[in-house]
Amino acid sequence: MRSWTAVHDWLQSPADIAVLVYFRVAFGAIMMWEMWRYSSYGWISRYWIEPSFHFTYFGFDWVRPWPGIGMYIHFGVMALLALFILVGLWYKLSATLFFLGFTYIFLLEQAQYLNHFYLVCLIAFIMIFLPANKMWCVDAWRRPNGRSDWMPNWSLWLLRFQIGVPYFFGGLAKINGDWLRAQPIEFWLASRTDFPLIGQFFTEKWMAYSFAYGGLLLDLLVVPFLIWRKTRPFAFLAALLFHLTNARLFSIGIFPWFMIAATAVFFDPSWPRQALNLFGVGQKESAPPAKIKLPNWGLALLTVYVLVQILLPLRHFIIPGNVSWTEEGHRFAWHMKLRDKDATATFTLTNAAGESWQIDPLEHLTARQLRKMSNRPYMILQYAHFLAEDATAQGHEGVEVRAEIWASLNGRSEQLLLDPTVDLAAQPRTPWVVDWIVPLATPLFPEES
């Protein structure tokens, strides 16, 4: 109990709010940029308006794109909310609406799942509860009585924890047989020999292993080294190089830039103030309070949130099979750039009269949706249900749907992904383990098996 009390007291101790204000500005600016990217590149129409079918998340089938120009209006409002967050105007309301609006976008389409989209949803959620509008913002200017140079320690460490989660679990996920054999990074490097300076070595085995083990060690160790003051500058430089390299190698949008900006919160929380002091601004105007109260119910909710973020990425360890093959427990577990998975899909429908016919998925799906769906069993099942419902609506009775999916994971020989004899239309959609996925059987290198 004394230890628990000590932790509670530490979470209530004051910390300089300057770094939280910095993060609010960075978060708002990057989210404005992201909304602009989706508008300027035509992605709003391509991903949410043009498709006639959307892969919704389990339990969220009711989430649908806005009709007409509604999606364009939605992204415009999101950009405005990001601006309000940046300048700290009506911050709590703006942060809440931004979280709801971004999560809505996230839930619209499983084919658009990205780890950094999920991270933005989480960050946007916790930003609602962080006092990021207490200084250097419009809200503090409008309500001077609410201004403060200090925040509770739990605000700083919750933000650091959430930013550290993708690093640590991204490294933990890399401790698998494929990654330790430099797969699939070896394939990807070999196709990017135009990389400046070192690209000429990208076909070398030692370079693939250097990337594989370097990325693994950085992910696992960067957060502890960022926390320790003596190693912090070196850890930040390593993270900076890591993210700049990823930005050049892969098409992963804002993620590298977001993580570079976010990783800076591990420095002393007063560093933005010290930087502004060089220009004669940013001085503290108040002495730190003894503590900033965190009620017991707040501590309990904080504990639950942290436990969920720790346990959710671990769930695949208790699920049989290779997670990169079955996809069971893959999402929300920070498995980033760990699999190269190709698949071809053939769907056969049979009605009660014994008539059978095949469906071309491109009749309903975009090329991106088809590519994503073909190797993800949970999306294949959802599409099979749609095919059965569509055929029933056209007058067929007793429709059964079977899929023949041939897939290859990280250079392996092709094999069946699903049992082709199973009527997928009769299988329930579930977040739990299913028994119609064919176990991964082929070794990566037959000569080494």
DRENDO-1510 file (C-alpha; in Angstrom, 1 decimal, always signed):
<recs>
REC; n; res; u; v; w
REC; 1; MET; +0.0; +0.0; +0.0 .
REC; 2; ARG; +2.9; +2.4; +0.8 .
REC; 3; SER; +4.3; +1.7; -2.7 .
REC; 4; TRP; +0.9; +2.4; -4.3 .
REC; 5; THR; +0.6; +5.6; -2.3 .
REC; 6; ALA; +4.1; +6.6; -3.4 .
REC; 7; VAL; +3.2; +6.0; -7.1 .
REC; 8; HIS; +0.0; +8.0; -6.6 .
REC; 9; ASP; +2.0; +10.9; -5.1 .
REC; 10; TRP; +4.5; +10.8; -7.9 .
REC; 11; LEU; +1.7; +10.9; -10.5 .
REC; 12; GLN; +0.3; +14.0; -8.8 .
REC; 13; SER; +3.7; +15.9; -8.6 .
REC; 14; PRO; +4.0; +18.9; -10.9 .
REC; 15; ALA; +6.0; +18.9; -14.2 .
REC; 16; ASP; +6.6; +21.8; -16.6 .
REC; 17; ILE; +3.7; +22.0; -19.0 .
REC; 18; ALA; +5.8; +23.4; -21.9 .
REC; 19; VAL; +6.4; +20.0; -23.6 .
REC; 20; LEU; +2.7; +19.2; -23.6 .
REC; 21; VAL; +2.0; +22.5; -25.2 .
REC; 22; TYR; +4.7; +21.7; -27.8 .
REC; 23; PHE; +3.1; +18.4; -28.5 .
REC; 24; ARG; -0.4; +20.0; -28.9 .
REC; 25; VAL; +1.0; +22.3; -31.5 .
REC; 26; ALA; +2.9; +19.5; -33.3 .
REC; 27; PHE; -0.1; +17.2; -33.2 .
REC; 28; GLY; -2.5; +19.9; -34.6 .
REC; 29; ALA; -0.1; +20.9; -37.4 .
REC; 30; ILE; +0.6; +17.3; -38.5 .
REC; 31; MET; -3.2; +16.5; -38.4 .
REC; 32; MET; -3.9; +19.5; -40.6 .
REC; 33; TRP; -1.3; +18.3; -43.0 .
REC; 34; GLU; -2.8; +14.8; -43.0 .
REC; 35; MET; -6.3; +16.2; -43.8 .
REC; 36; TRP; -4.8; +18.3; -46.6 .
REC; 37; ARG; -3.0; +15.2; -48.0 .
REC; 38; TYR; -6.2; +13.2; -48.3 .
REC; 39; SER; -8.0; +16.0; -50.0 .
REC; 40; SER; -5.3; +17.1; -52.4 .
REC; 41; TYR; -4.4; +13.5; -53.6 .
REC; 42; GLY; -8.0; +12.6; -54.2 .
REC; 43; TRP; -8.0; +9.9; -51.5 .
REC; 44; ILE; -11.3; +10.9; -50.0 .
REC; 45; SER; -13.2; +9.9; -53.1 .
REC; 46; ARG; -11.0; +6.9; -53.9 .
REC; 47; TYR; -11.2; +5.3; -50.5 .
REC; 48; TRP; -14.7; +6.2; -49.2 .
REC; 49; ILE; -17.0; +7.6; -51.9 .
REC; 50; GLU; -16.2; +5.5; -55.0 .
REC; 51; PRO; -16.2; +2.0; -53.5 .
REC; 52; SER; -19.6; +0.4; -53.5 .
REC; 53; PHE; -18.7; -2.0; -50.6 .
REC; 54; HIS; -16.8; -1.3; -47.4 .
REC; 55; PHE; -15.1; -3.7; -45.0 .
REC; 56; THR; -16.5; -2.6; -41.7 .
REC; 57; TYR; -15.1; -3.6; -38.3 .
REC; 58; PHE; -16.9; -6.3; -36.2 .
REC; 59; GLY; -19.6; -4.6; -34.2 .
REC; 60; PHE; -19.4; -1.4; -36.3 .
REC; 61; ASP; -21.4; -2.3; -39.4 .
REC; 62; TRP; -23.6; +0.7; -38.8 .
REC; 63; VAL; -20.7; +3.1; -39.6 .
REC; 64; ARG; -21.1; +4.3; -43.1 .
REC; 65; PRO; -19.6; +7.2; -45.2 .
REC; 66; TRP; -21.5; +10.4; -45.4 .
REC; 67; PRO; -23.6; +10.7; -48.5 .
REC; 68; GLY; -23.0; +13.2; -51.3 .
REC; 69; ILE; -20.2; +15.7; -50.5 .
REC; 70; GLY; -20.4; +14.8; -46.8 .
REC; 71; MET; -17.0; +13.1; -46.6 .
REC; 72; TYR; -15.3; +16.3; -48.1 .
REC; 73; ILE; -17.1; +18.4; -45.5 .
REC; 74; HIS; -16.0; +15.9; -42.8 .
REC; 75; PHE; -12.4; +16.2; -43.7 .
REC; 76; GLY; -12.7; +20.0; -43.9 .
REC; 77; VAL; -14.2; +20.1; -40.4 .
REC; 78; MET; -11.4; +17.8; -39.2 .
REC; 79; ALA; -8.8; +20.2; -40.6 .
REC; 80; LEU; -10.5; +23.1; -38.8 .
REC; 81; LEU; -10.6; +21.1; -35.5 .
REC; 82; ALA; -6.9; +20.3; -35.9 .
REC; 83; LEU; -6.2; +24.1; -36.3 .
REC; 84; PHE; -8.2; +24.7; -33.1 .
REC; 85; ILE; -6.1; +22.2; -31.3 .
REC; 86; LEU; -2.9; +23.8; -32.6 .
REC; 87; VAL; -3.9; +27.2; -31.3 .
REC; 88; GLY; -5.7; +25.9; -28.2 .
REC; 89; LEU; -9.2; +27.3; -29.1 .
REC; 90; TRP; -12.1; +25.6; -27.3 .
REC; 91; TYR; -9.5; +22.9; -26.8 .
REC; 92; LYS; -11.5; +20.3; -24.8 .
REC; 93; LEU; -14.4; +20.4; -27.3 .
REC; 94; SER; -12.1; +20.5; -30.3 .
REC; 95; ALA; -10.0; +17.5; -29.0 .
REC; 96; THR; -13.2; +15.5; -28.3 .
REC; 97; LEU; -14.7; +16.2; -31.7 .
REC; 98; PHE; -11.4; +15.5; -33.4 .
REC; 99; PHE; -11.1; +12.1; -31.7 .
REC; 100; LEU; -14.7; +11.2; -32.6 .
REC; 101; GLY; -14.2; +12.4; -36.2 .
REC; 102; PHE; -10.9; +10.6; -36.8 .
REC; 103; THR; -12.1; +7.4; -35.2 .
REC; 104; TYR; -15.1; +7.5; -37.5 .
REC; 105; ILE; -12.8; +7.7; -40.5 .
REC; 106; PHE; -10.8; +4.8; -39.0 .
REC; 107; LEU; -13.8; +2.6; -38.6 .
REC; 108; LEU; -15.2; +3.2; -42.1 .
REC; 109; GLU; -12.9; +0.7; -43.9 .
REC; 110; GLN; -10.7; -2.2; -42.7 .
REC; 111; ALA; -8.8; -2.1; -46.0 .
REC; 112; GLN; -7.4; +1.3; -44.8 .
REC; 113; TYR; -6.1; +0.0; -41.5 .
REC; 114; LEU; -2.8; +1.5; -40.7 .
REC; 115; ASN; -0.9; +1.3; -37.4 .
REC; 116; HIS; -0.4; +5.0; -37.3 .
REC; 117; PHE; -4.1; +5.6; -37.9 .
REC; 118; TYR; -4.8; +3.5; -34.8 .
REC; 119; LEU; -2.1; +5.5; -32.9 .
REC; 120; VAL; -3.7; +8.8; -33.9 .
REC; 121; CYS; -7.0; +7.5; -32.5 .
REC; 122; LEU; -5.3; +6.7; -29.2 .
REC; 123; ILE; -3.4; +9.9; -29.0 .
REC; 124; ALA; -6.4; +12.0; -29.9 .
REC; 125; PHE; -8.4; +10.2; -27.1 .
REC; 126; ILE; -5.8; +10.9; -24.3 .
REC; 127; MET; -5.4; +14.5; -25.5 .
REC; 128; ILE; -9.0; +15.1; -24.4 .
REC; 129; PHE; -7.9; +14.6; -20.8 .
REC; 130; LEU; -4.5; +16.3; -20.9 .
REC; 131; PRO; -4.3; +20.0; -19.8 .
REC; 132; ALA; -2.7; +21.1; -23.0 .
REC; 133; ASN; -4.6; +24.4; -23.1 .
REC; 134; LYS; -3.2; +25.9; -19.9 .
REC; 135; MET; -0.5; +27.9; -21.6 .
REC; 136; TRP; +0.5; +29.5; -24.9 .
REC; 137; CYS; -3.0; +29.2; -26.4 .
REC; 138; VAL; -6.1; +31.1; -27.1 .
REC; 139; ASP; -8.0; +29.5; -24.2 .
REC; 140; ALA; -5.4; +30.6; -21.7 .
REC; 141; TRP; -5.5; +34.1; -23.2 .
REC; 142; ARG; -9.3; +34.2; -23.0 .
REC; 143; ARG; -9.4; +32.8; -19.4 .
REC; 144; PRO; -6.2; +33.9; -17.6 .
REC; 145; ASN; -7.5; +32.4; -14.3 .
REC; 146; GLY; -7.2; +28.9; -15.9 .
REC; 147; ARG; -3.6; +29.5; -17.0 .
REC; 148; SER; -0.8; +27.4; -15.5 .
REC; 149; ASP; +2.9; +26.6; -16.1 .
REC; 150; TRP; +2.4; +23.2; -14.6 .
REC; 151; MET; +0.8; +19.9; -15.3 .
REC; 152; PRO; +0.5; +16.7; -13.2 .
REC; 153; ASN; +3.2; +14.2; -13.8 .
REC; 154; TRP; +0.7; +11.6; -15.0 .
REC; 155; SER; -0.1; +13.7; -18.0 .
REC; 156; LEU; +3.6; +13.7; -19.1 .
REC; 157; TRP; +4.1; +10.0; -18.5 .
REC; 158; LEU; +0.8; +8.9; -20.0 .
REC; 159; LEU; +1.8; +10.7; -23.2 .
REC; 160; ARG; +5.3; +9.2; -23.1 .
REC; 161; PHE; +3.8; +5.7; -22.4 .
REC; 162; GLN; +1.5; +5.9; -25.4 .
REC; 163; ILE; +4.3; +7.0; -27.7 .
REC; 164; GLY; +6.6; +4.3; -26.3 .
REC; 165; VAL; +4.0; +1.5; -26.9 .
REC; 166; PRO; +4.5; +1.3; -30.7 .
REC; 167; TYR; +8.3; +1.2; -30.2 .
REC; 168; PHE; +8.4; -1.6; -27.7 .
REC; 169; PHE; +5.7; -3.8; -29.1 .
REC; 170; GLY; +7.0; -3.2; -32.6 .
REC; 171; GLY; +10.3; -4.6; -31.4 .
REC; 172; LEU; +8.7; -7.5; -29.6 .
REC; 173; ALA; +6.8; -8.4; -32.7 .
REC; 174; LYS; +10.1; -8.6; -34.6 .
REC; 175; ILE; +11.3; -11.5; -32.4 .
REC; 176; ASN; +10.0; -14.1; -34.8 .
REC; 177; GLY; +11.6; -16.6; -37.1 .
REC; 178; ASP; +11.1; -14.7; -40.3 .
REC; 179; TRP; +12.4; -11.3; -39.1 .
REC; 180; LEU; +15.4; -12.9; -37.5 .
REC; 181; ARG; +16.2; -14.4; -40.9 .
REC; 182; ALA; +15.9; -10.9; -42.4 .
REC; 183; GLN; +12.6; -11.6; -44.0 .
REC; 184; PRO; +10.8; -9.8; -45.6 .
REC; 185; ILE; +13.2; -6.9; -45.3 .
REC; 186; GLU; +15.6; -8.6; -47.6 .
REC; 187; PHE; +13.0; -8.6; -50.5 .
REC; 188; TRP; +12.2; -5.0; -49.9 .
REC; 189; LEU; +15.7; -3.7; -49.8 .
REC; 190; ALA; +16.6; -5.5; -53.0 .
REC; 191; SER; +14.0; -3.5; -54.8 .
REC; 192; ARG; +15.2; -0.2; -53.5 .
REC; 193; THR; +18.8; +0.0; -54.6 .
REC; 194; ASP; +18.3; +3.6; -55.6 .
REC; 195; PHE; +18.5; +4.6; -51.9 .
REC; 196; PRO; +21.2; +7.3; -51.6 .
REC; 197; LEU; +24.8; +6.2; -50.7 .
REC; 198; ILE; +24.0; +2.8; -49.2 .
REC; 199; GLY; +21.5; +1.5; -51.8 .
REC; 200; GLN; +24.3; -0.2; -53.7 .
REC; 201; PHE; +24.6; -2.7; -50.8 .
REC; 202; PHE; +20.9; -3.4; -50.5 .
REC; 203; THR; +21.2; -6.8; -52.3 .
REC; 204; GLU; +23.8; -7.9; -49.8 .
REC; 205; LYS; +22.7; -10.4; -47.1 .
REC; 206; TRP; +24.7; -8.5; -44.4 .
REC; 207; MET; +22.8; -5.3; -45.1 .
REC; 208; ALA; +19.4; -7.0; -44.8 .
REC; 209; TYR; +20.5; -8.5; -41.5 .
REC; 210; SER; +21.8; -5.1; -40.3 .
REC; 211; PHE; +18.4; -3.5; -41.0 .
REC; 212; ALA; +16.5; -6.4; -39.4 .
REC; 213; TYR; +18.5; -6.5; -36.2 .
REC; 214; GLY; +19.1; -2.8; -36.1 .
REC; 215; GLY; +15.4; -2.1; -36.3 .
REC; 216; LEU; +14.6; -4.8; -33.6 .
REC; 217; LEU; +17.2; -3.4; -31.2 .
REC; 218; LEU; +16.1; +0.2; -31.7 .
REC; 219; ASP; +12.4; -0.6; -31.1 .
REC; 220; LEU; +13.2; -2.5; -27.9 .
REC; 221; LEU; +15.8; -0.2; -26.4 .
REC; 222; VAL; +15.0; +3.3; -27.6 .
REC; 223; VAL; +12.5; +4.1; -24.9 .
REC; 224; PRO; +14.7; +3.1; -22.0 .
REC; 225; PHE; +17.6; +5.0; -23.5 .
REC; 226; LEU; +15.3; +8.1; -24.1 .
REC; 227; ILE; +14.3; +8.0; -20.4 .
REC; 228; TRP; +17.9; +7.8; -19.2 .
REC; 229; ARG; +19.2; +11.4; -19.4 .
REC; 230; LYS; +22.8; +10.4; -20.3 .
REC; 231; THR; +21.8; +8.3; -23.3 .
REC; 232; ARG; +18.8; +10.4; -24.4 .
REC; 233; PRO; +20.5; +12.5; -27.1 .
REC; 234; PHE; +22.0; +9.4; -28.8 .
REC; 235; ALA; +18.7; +7.5; -28.6 .
REC; 236; PHE; +16.9; +10.5; -30.2 .
REC; 237; LEU; +19.5; +10.7; -33.0 .
REC; 238; ALA; +19.1; +6.9; -33.6 .
REC; 239; ALA; +15.3; +7.3; -33.7 .
REC; 240; LEU; +15.6; +10.3; -36.1 .
REC; 241; LEU; +17.8; +8.3; -38.5 .
REC; 242; PHE; +15.5; +5.3; -38.2 .
REC; 243; HIS; +12.4; +7.3; -39.1 .
REC; 244; LEU; +14.1; +9.3; -41.9 .
REC; 245; THR; +15.3; +6.0; -43.4 .
REC; 246; ASN; +11.7; +4.5; -43.2 .
REC; 247; ALA; +10.3; +7.7; -44.8 .
REC; 248; ARG; +12.7; +7.2; -47.7 .
REC; 249; LEU; +12.2; +3.4; -48.0 .
REC; 250; PHE; +8.4; +3.0; -47.5 .
REC; 251; SER; +5.2; +4.8; -48.3 .
REC; 252; ILE; +4.0; +5.2; -44.8 .
REC; 253; GLY; +2.6; +8.7; -44.9 .
REC; 254; ILE; +2.9; +10.9; -41.8 .
REC; 255; PHE; +4.1; +8.1; -39.5 .
REC; 256; PRO; +7.8; +8.9; -39.5 .
REC; 257; TRP; +7.3; +12.6; -39.1 .
REC; 258; PHE; +4.7; +12.1; -36.4 .
REC; 259; MET; +7.0; +9.8; -34.4 .
REC; 260; ILE; +10.0; +12.2; -34.8 .
REC; 261; ALA; +7.9; +15.0; -33.4 .
REC; 262; ALA; +6.4; +12.8; -30.7 .
REC; 263; THR; +9.7; +11.3; -29.5 .
REC; 264; ALA; +10.8; +14.8; -28.5 .
REC; 265; VAL; +8.5; +14.6; -25.5 .
REC; 266; PHE; +11.1; +12.3; -23.8 .
REC; 267; PHE; +13.4; +15.3; -23.3 .
REC; 268; ASP; +13.2; +17.4; -20.2 .
REC; 269; PRO; +9.7; +18.8; -20.2 .
REC; 270; SER; +11.0; +22.4; -20.0 .
REC; 271; TRP; +13.0; +22.2; -23.2 .
REC; 272; PRO; +10.4; +24.2; -25.3 .
REC; 273; ARG; +10.4; +26.9; -22.7 .
REC; 274; GLN; +14.2; +27.0; -22.6 .
REC; 275; ALA; +14.2; +27.3; -26.4 .
REC; 276; LEU; +11.8; +30.2; -26.3 .
REC; 277; ASN; +13.9; +31.8; -23.5 .
REC; 278; LEU; +16.7; +32.3; -26.1 .
REC; 279; PHE; +14.3; +34.8; -27.7 .
REC; 280; GLY; +13.4; +36.4; -24.4 .
REC; 281; VAL; +10.0; +34.7; -24.0 .
REC; 282; GLY; +8.7; +31.7; -22.3 .
REC; 283; GLN; +9.6; +32.4; -18.7 .
REC; 284; LYS; +7.6; +30.8; -15.9 .
REC; 285; GLU; +5.2; +33.0; -14.1 .
REC; 286; SER; +4.2; +30.8; -11.2 .
REC; 287; ALA; +5.9; +28.6; -8.6 .
REC; 288; PRO; +5.1; +24.8; -8.8 .
REC; 289; PRO; +2.2; +23.6; -6.6 .
REC; 290; ALA; +2.9; +20.8; -4.1 .
REC; 291; LYS; +0.8; +18.5; -6.1 .
REC; 292; ILE; -2.0; +18.5; -8.7 .
REC; 293; LYS; -4.7; +16.2; -7.4 .
REC; 294; LEU; -5.5; +12.9; -9.2 .
REC; 295; PRO; -8.6; +11.4; -7.7 .
REC; 296; ASN; -8.7; +7.7; -6.9 .
REC; 297; TRP; -11.2; +7.0; -9.6 .
REC; 298; GLY; -8.9; +8.8; -12.1 .
REC; 299; LEU; -6.0; +6.7; -11.0 .
REC; 300; ALA; -8.2; +3.6; -11.5 .
REC; 301; LEU; -9.2; +4.6; -15.0 .
REC; 302; LEU; -5.6; +5.4; -15.8 .
REC; 303; THR; -4.5; +2.0; -14.6 .
REC; 304; VAL; -7.2; +0.2; -16.7 .
REC; 305; TYR; -6.2; +2.2; -19.8 .
REC; 306; VAL; -2.5; +1.3; -19.4 .
REC; 307; LEU; -3.3; -2.4; -18.8 .
REC; 308; VAL; -5.4; -2.5; -22.0 .
REC; 309; GLN; -2.6; -1.0; -24.0 .
REC; 310; ILE; -0.2; -3.6; -22.6 .
REC; 311; LEU; -2.4; -6.7; -22.9 .
REC; 312; LEU; -4.0; -6.1; -26.2 .
REC; 313; PRO; -0.8; -6.4; -28.3 .
REC; 314; LEU; +0.1; -9.6; -26.4 .
REC; 315; ARG; -3.1; -11.5; -27.2 .
REC; 316; HIS; -1.7; -13.3; -30.3 .
REC; 317; PHE; +0.8; -15.1; -28.1 .
REC; 318; ILE; -2.0; -17.3; -26.7 .
REC; 319; ILE; -3.6; -17.9; -30.1 .
REC; 320; PRO; -2.3; -20.9; -32.0 .
REC; 321; GLY; -0.6; -20.4; -35.4 .
REC; 322; ASN; +1.6; -17.8; -37.1 .
REC; 323; VAL; -0.1; -14.5; -36.5 .
REC; 324; SER; +1.2; -13.1; -39.9 .
REC; 325; TRP; -0.6; -16.0; -41.6 .
REC; 326; THR; -3.8; -16.3; -39.7 .
REC; 327; GLU; -4.1; -12.5; -38.9 .
REC; 328; GLU; -5.7; -13.5; -35.6 .
REC; 329; GLY; -4.4; -10.9; -33.1 .
REC; 330; HIS; -2.5; -9.1; -35.8 .
REC; 331; ARG; -4.4; -5.8; -35.7 .
REC; 332; PHE; -3.8; -3.4; -32.8 .
REC; 333; ALA; -0.6; -5.2; -31.9 .
REC; 334; TRP; +1.9; -2.9; -33.6 .
REC; 335; HIS; +3.1; -5.5; -36.1 .
REC; 336; MET; +4.6; -3.1; -38.6 .
REC; 337; LYS; +6.2; -4.0; -41.9 .
REC; 338; LEU; +6.7; -7.7; -40.8 .
REC; 339; ARG; +5.0; -9.6; -43.7 .
REC; 340; ASP; +5.1; -9.7; -47.4 .
REC; 341; LYS; +1.9; -11.7; -48.3 .
REC; 342; ASP; +0.6; -12.3; -51.7 .
REC; 343; ALA; -2.7; -14.1; -52.5 .
REC; 344; THR; -5.1; -15.0; -55.3 .
REC; 345; ALA; -8.8; -15.5; -54.5 .
REC; 346; THR; -11.5; -17.4; -56.3 .
REC; 347; PHE; -15.1; -17.3; -55.0 .
REC; 348; THR; -17.6; -19.9; -55.9 .
REC; 349; LEU; -21.3; -19.6; -55.1 .
REC; 350; THR; -23.8; -22.5; -55.1 .
REC; 351; ASN; -27.6; -22.2; -54.7 .
REC; 352; ALA; -30.2; -24.6; -53.4 .
REC; 353; ALA; -30.8; -25.9; -57.0 .
REC; 354; GLY; -27.2; -27.0; -57.2 .
REC; 355; GLU; -26.2; -24.2; -59.7 .
REC; 356; SER; -22.7; -22.9; -59.2 .
REC; 357; TRP; -21.0; -19.8; -60.5 .
REC; 358; GLN; -17.9; -17.8; -59.8 .
REC; 359; ILE; -17.7; -14.1; -58.9 .
REC; 360; ASP; -15.1; -11.6; -60.0 .
REC; 361; PRO; -14.4; -9.6; -56.8 .
REC; 362; LEU; -13.5; -6.5; -58.9 .
REC; 363; GLU; -17.2; -6.3; -59.6 .
REC; 364; HIS; -17.6; -5.0; -56.0 .
REC; 365; LEU; -14.2; -4.1; -54.7 .
REC; 366; THR; -11.4; -1.7; -55.7 .
REC; 367; ALA; -8.0; -3.1; -56.5 .
REC; 368; ARG; -6.7; -2.0; -53.1 .
REC; 369; GLN; -9.6; -3.6; -51.3 .
REC; 370; LEU; -9.1; -6.9; -53.2 .
REC; 371; ARG; -5.4; -6.9; -52.5 .
REC; 372; LYS; -6.0; -6.4; -48.8 .
REC; 373; MET; -8.9; -8.8; -48.5 .
REC; 374; SER; -7.3; -11.7; -50.4 .
REC; 375; ASN; -4.9; -12.5; -47.6 .
REC; 376; ARG; -6.9; -11.6; -44.5 .
REC; 377; PRO; -9.4; -14.3; -43.4 .
REC; 378; TYR; -11.6; -11.9; -41.5 .
REC; 379; MET; -12.1; -9.7; -44.6 .
REC; 380; ILE; -12.6; -12.8; -46.8 .
REC; 381; LEU; -15.4; -13.9; -44.5 .
REC; 382; GLN; -17.1; -10.5; -44.5 .
REC; 383; TYR; -17.0; -10.4; -48.3 .
REC; 384; ALA; -18.4; -14.0; -48.5 .
REC; 385; HIS; -21.3; -12.9; -46.3 .
REC; 386; PHE; -21.9; -9.9; -48.7 .
REC; 387; LEU; -21.9; -12.2; -51.7 .
REC; 388; ALA; -24.4; -14.5; -50.1 .
REC; 389; GLU; -26.7; -11.6; -49.2 .
REC; 390; ASP; -26.3; -10.1; -52.7 .
REC; 391; ALA; -27.2; -13.4; -54.4 .
REC; 392; THR; -30.2; -13.9; -52.1 .
REC; 393; ALA; -31.4; -10.4; -53.0 .
REC; 394; GLN; -31.2; -11.5; -56.7 .
REC; 395; GLY; -33.6; -14.4; -56.1 .
REC; 396; HIS; -31.2; -17.3; -55.3 .
REC; 397; GLU; -32.1; -19.5; -52.3 .
REC; 398; GLY; -29.8; -21.4; -49.9 .
REC; 399; VAL; -26.7; -19.7; -51.2 .
REC; 400; GLU; -23.3; -21.1; -50.1 .
REC; 401; VAL; -20.0; -19.4; -50.7 .
REC; 402; ARG; -16.6; -21.1; -50.9 .
REC; 403; ALA; -13.3; -19.5; -51.4 .
REC; 404; GLU; -10.1; -20.9; -52.8 .
REC; 405; ILE; -7.3; -18.7; -51.6 .
REC; 406; TRP; -3.7; -19.5; -52.5 .
REC; 407; ALA; -1.3; -17.4; -50.5 .
REC; 408; SER; +2.5; -17.0; -50.0 .
REC; 409; LEU; +4.0; -15.5; -46.8 .
REC; 410; ASN; +7.5; -13.9; -46.8 .
REC; 411; GLY; +8.8; -15.9; -49.8 .
REC; 412; ARG; +7.3; -19.3; -48.9 .
REC; 413; SER; +5.7; -21.5; -51.5 .
REC; 414; GLU; +2.0; -20.9; -52.1 .
REC; 415; GLN; -0.5; -22.9; -50.0 .
REC; 416; LEU; -4.2; -22.8; -49.3 .
REC; 417; LEU; -5.0; -20.1; -46.7 .
REC; 418; LEU; -8.6; -21.4; -46.0 .
REC; 419; ASP; -10.4; -24.7; -46.1 .
REC; 420; PRO; -12.0; -24.5; -49.6 .
REC; 421; THR; -14.7; -26.9; -48.6 .
REC; 422; VAL; -16.1; -24.7; -45.9 .
REC; 423; ASP; -19.3; -22.7; -46.6 .
REC; 424; LEU; -18.2; -19.2; -45.5 .
REC; 425; ALA; -21.7; -17.9; -45.7 .
REC; 426; ALA; -22.6; -20.2; -42.8 .
REC; 427; GLN; -19.6; -19.1; -40.6 .
REC; 428; PRO; -20.4; -16.4; -38.1 .
REC; 429; ARG; -18.3; -13.2; -38.0 .
REC; 430; THR; -16.4; -13.2; -34.7 .
REC; 431; PRO; -13.5; -11.6; -33.1 .
REC; 432; TRP; -12.4; -15.0; -31.7 .
REC; 433; VAL; -10.3; -17.8; -33.2 .
REC; 434; VAL; -11.8; -19.7; -36.1 .
REC; 435; ASP; -11.1; -23.3; -37.3 .
REC; 436; TRP; -11.3; -22.9; -41.1 .
REC; 437; ILE; -7.9; -21.3; -41.6 .
REC; 438; VAL; -5.4; -23.8; -42.9 .
REC; 439; PRO; -2.2; -23.8; -40.7 .
REC; 440; LEU; +1.0; -22.5; -42.2 .
REC; 441; ALA; +3.0; -25.6; -43.2 .
REC; 442; THR; +5.7; -24.6; -45.7 .
REC; 443; PRO; +9.1; -23.6; -44.3 .
REC; 444; LEU; +10.8; -20.4; -45.4 .
REC; 445; PHE; +13.9; -22.1; -46.7 .
REC; 446; PRO; +13.2; -25.8; -47.4 .
REC; 447; GLU; +17.0; -26.6; -47.5 .
REC; 448; GLU; +17.2; -25.3; -43.9 .
REC; 449; SER; +14.2; -27.1; -42.5 .
</recs>
